Amino acid sequence: MKNLRLKYIRSKMGFTQKELANYLQEAKHLKISRGTIAKYESGVNFPSKRTLKALSKALEVSEDFLAGNGLQTEDIEDTLLNLLQKNFFISYSYSNSNNSTHNAIHHYLEYLEKENEPYNFYKDSNGDLNTVLVNTKFPRYKEIDNFWKNNFKFLFEDRKFKETLIGSNKTELKEEVIQRINEEVNKDIKNHNVTTFINLIDEISHNIKQAAIKESKNKISKKNCQTLSIYKLKEYQEMKNRIKELRKKNSYTQEDLSKLLKNEGISANRTTIYRYESGARVPSEKTWKGLAKIFDVPINYIKGNGLQYDEIPSKILSELINTYYDDFEDIVFTTLKNNIKYWLITKEVKKIADSLDSKSSLTTDYGKLF
């Protein structure tokens, strides 16, 4: 019989056995004594199907997860290593494979410029693949395991990600790993492009402000100059919602926020607050209203609406394109236009810009750079 994951869930919720028993009875109307919980956790007793169903619903987890089915905590690292190893080398036997897991692994290694390195662990002294090792389907050993761990640290060292794998089946595991690898690639690329673009805007902004101050003091205010140079866009942060940001700004702990919501007639324990902040769970409209009242800000702001981090490049790009195509007499806009042209020349894409007839087509082509 597999071990019930009740103790694991209780620990994540921050409850003692007695506190969990009280929570189940008061918040979920499920009567289970502290003694029964202790017996479940120690493995002395196992809940009936009816109790398992009710308990899993109260704890907001699946019955399979609560029952201890699926991937176990102690098996996660070895399972990940097997998945990476098997799915990377599957292409050697099936060259036309459409294996999505292999494609994700290979794509990430291509991004690192290491797509051929795993084969180096199976070559002989002449630099050829060892036929014995190939025929035994590229067996795992310490050095190749270290390769996977070092290059896919975000899989092996991210505690929260590993926790999401607990209880997963093979299909779910593959889906989670593929999604996590793709997220890492997109995050790295986006961070690089946004940083490059923001640095460019900083440079352009500096030149505009200097030109405005030195040559056009009476033509444009410093505030308007800063607005036109759109440097303030970099102050925006990427977020799913702003609950955590507002909580910290007000020096509240998750427990404090839970109590404040309770005063508004809303039940949300510390674990629920954590799920709201991480985006794992979406608050109800009643909860959004309660949060808006507590933080004294509009609901849309808490939800994270407005300009987001990943929208910054397109917003800046639009401003640059409009300026590039328009002729301005004002010294500020002339300086900005000259800077954009200079940057296009250094990037060797001025010919592309000059060959296009419309702003929209430039947006499409120019956008590929980002």
N, C-alpha and C positions, 0 to 999 in steps of 0.2 A: 504494500500500500504506500502510495506517495504521501509525503508530508504536506499537510495543509499549510497554506501560506498566510495564515491568520496572524502569526507573530510578526512576520515581515510587514504586512499591511498596517498592523497596529503601531509598529515602530515608526513607520513613515508618517503616520497621523500624529505621532507624539503623545500617545495615550498610554497610561498604565492599564493593566487588565481591568481594574475597577472602573477607571474612567471610560474605557471602551464599553463596558457593560452598562454604565449610566447613559452614555451617548446613544447606544442602540435602543435603550428603553425610552428615553426622553425625546430624542430627535426622530427616531425611526419606528417607534412603537413596536420594537422587537425585544421580547424578554429573554435574555440569555444571561445567566449569572456569571460572576467572576470565576467561580469554581469550574463551571462548564467551559469557559474560555481557556482556563489553565489546562484542563484535560484535552481540549482540542489541540492546543499548542504543543503539548508534550507528546501527543500521539496516542495517549491512553484511550481516548474516544475519537470517533469521526462522525461528523454531523450526518443526519439522514438526508435523503435527496430533497425533501421538503425544506428542511432547515438550511441546507446548502444553498438552495435557490433564494430563500428569503435573506440569508446573510450576504450573499454576493450582491443582491439588489441594494441592500442597505449600505454596503461598503463601496458600491459603484464599480465593481469589477465583474469579469465574466466568471461563470461557474467553473470553467476549466482552469482558469488562473488560480482561483481560490483553492481548488481541489489539489493543486500542485502539479497539474499536467503541463506538458510543453517543456521548453528549454529551462534547465536548472541553472542557478547562479554560478555554481562551481564549474559548469561545462561551457560557459560563454566563450572564454578565450580560445579553447581548443576548437570549438565549433566554428568560430570566426576564421581561424587559421585554415581549417579544412575547407571552408567555403571559398576563401580567396585562392588557395592552392588549386583546388579541383577546377574551379570555374575559369581561372586564368589559363591553365594548360589544356583545357578542353578543346581549344581551337587547334591544337597540334594534331588531334585525332579527327576532328571535324572542322575542316578549314572553312566550310560554308555555314558554320553554325550561326544561328541568330540568337544565341544565348544572351539575354539582356544583362545578366550578372557579369558575364565575361566582358561584354561591351563597356559596362560602367567601369570595371577594374582597368581594362586596357586604356580607356579614354583618360582616366586619371593619371595613369603611368605615362601616357603620351604627354599630358600636360606637364608632368615632372621631367619629361625627356628621359624616361627610364623604362620604356615599354619592352626593351629587349633584355634588360638586366636579369630577370628571373631565369632565363635560359643559361646564363653564365655559370650558375650553380650546378649545372649538369653537363659541363663540358670536360673533356679529357685534356691532357697536357698539350695536345696538338690543336686545341681550340675547336674540336668537333664535339657534337653531342654524344655522350656516352650511351651506346645502344642498350646496354643492360639497364641503365636508369630510365631510359625512354620506354623500354619494353615493360618495365615495372610501374609505368604511369607516373613518373616524376615523384618519387616518395619524399615525404617531408623529413627534414632534419634541422638541427639547431640553427645553422646559418641562414637557410631560406626562411625559417620562422622569424628570425630577427629582421630580415628584409621586410617582411610584411608588417611587423610591429613598428618598425622605424618609419616606414613610408605611409602607413595608414594609422597613425597615432590617434586620429580623431575617432576611430572605431574602438581602439583598445583602451584609451585613457580617459574617454569622456564617460564619467560615472552615470550621468543622466541618460545618455544614449544606451548604455549597457543595461540600465534598469528597464528600459522600454522593451528589451529583448526577452526578459524573463517571462516564461510561460508561452512564448511564441512557438508556432509549428514551423516546418521547413519553408513553406511558402511565405508565411509572414516574415520570417527571418530574412529571406532573400529580398523581399520588398523593402524592408526597413534599411538593409545595407545598401541597396541600389539608391534609395532616396537620399541616404546620408552621404554617399560618395558624390552624387550629383550636386547636392547642396554645397559640399566643400569646394568642388570645382567652380561652381557659380559664384560662391562667396569670394574666393581668391581672385577670380577674374574681375568681379564687380568692384572689390576693394581697390584693386590696382588701377582700374579705369577711372573710378571716382576720384581717387587720390591724385592721379595725373591731371584730371580735368580741373579739380579744385585748385591745384597748384598753378595751373594756367590762368584761371580766373583771378587768383591772387595777384599774379604778375601784371595782368591787364588792369586790374583795379588800381594797383599802385601807380601805374603809368597815367591812368585817367585822372586820379586824384592830384598827382603832381602837376599835370598839364592844367587842370582846372584851377588849382591854387596859384600857380605861377603866371598863367597867361589869360585866365578868364575869371578872375575873382568876382566880377560883377554879373557874370552871365548865368552862373549856376551855384546853388548853395552846396555846402559840403554834404548835407544830409541827402539831397537829391542825387548828388554825384555817387554816393555810396549805394543808393537804391538802384541807380542805373547800372552800376558795376556788378550788381547782384551778389556781392560777396557774402551777404548775410545768409544765403542759402545753406552754407556749410554748417550753420548752427543747428540745423534740423538733424534729428537722430532717427535711425530706423527702429521701429517698434511695432509690436502687434497691438498693444494698447498702452495707455499711460498710467495704469493703476500703480505699478511698482514705483514709477518716477514720482508720482504725487504722494504716495505713502512715505517714501524716504524724505521727500521735501518737507513733509509735515512731521518727520521724526516719529512715525508710527511703526510699531512692529506688526507682523501679520496677526498676532494675537490681539493687539490693540484694535486693528481694523475690524477683526471679527466681532469684538465687543461693541464697537460703534455701530456696525450693521445690525447687531442684535437689538440695539436701542431703537433702530428704525423698523423693527419687526421683521428682520431678514435673517434667516439662519444660514450661516456660512462659517465653518470652522477654519482653523489655520491651514489645513491641507487644501480646503476649497479655495482659499485666498491664493495659495501658491499656484494652484491650477489655473485660476483666473489670470494671474500675472504671467505665467509661462505660455498662455494661449492654449493649454490642453483642454480647457473648458470655457465656454462662453456664458457670461452672466445673463440672467433673465432681465427683461426690461425693468422689472421692479428693483432688481439689484443695481442696474445702471443708474436709476433715479436716486437710489439710496446713496450710491457713491458720489453722484453729482452734488447731492445735498451736503455730504460730509466734507468734500473737498472744495465746495463752493465754486465749481467750474461747470461749463456746459457739458451735457452728455456726449456730444460729438467729439469734444476734446479728449475726454477720458477714453473713448473708443479708439483714439488714434487717427481720427479723420484729419484731413488737411494734407499739406505737402509731406510726402514720405521720402526717406533717404534714397530709395531706388528710383524716385522720380527726378532727382536733382539733375542728372545728365541731360535728360530730354528738355527740362526747363531751361537750362543754360544753353543748350544747343539751339533752341528756338530763338533765344535772344541774340546769339552769335550770328545765326543765319540772317535774321532780320537786319541786323546792322551791316553785315557783309554786302547785302544786296541793295541797301538804301544809301543814297548820297546825302550827307549832312554837311552843312556849312559850319556848324558849331564846333569849336576846337575839341570839345570832349568826345563827340561822336567820331570826329575825324581821327583822333588818336586811337580810339577803340577799333575803328575799321582798319587802320594801318597795322595795328597789333595782330588783328585776326589774319590779315593777309600775310604778315611776316610768319606767323605760326603755321599757316597752311603751306607756305613755301618750305619751311624747315621740315615739315612732315611729308613733303613731296606730293601734296594732293591739291595744289592750287589749280593744276590743269583740270582736275576733276570738277572743282568748283566752277571754274570759268566755262567749262563745256556744258554745264547744266543750265536749263532755261527757267526752271521754277524753284521756288523755295522748298516745295514739298518733295521734289525729286532729290534735292540736295540733302534734305533731312534723312531720306532713306539711305542714300549712299554714304553720306558723312557719318550717319549713325552706326555704320558697320565698324567704324574705328573704335567705338566704345562698347 
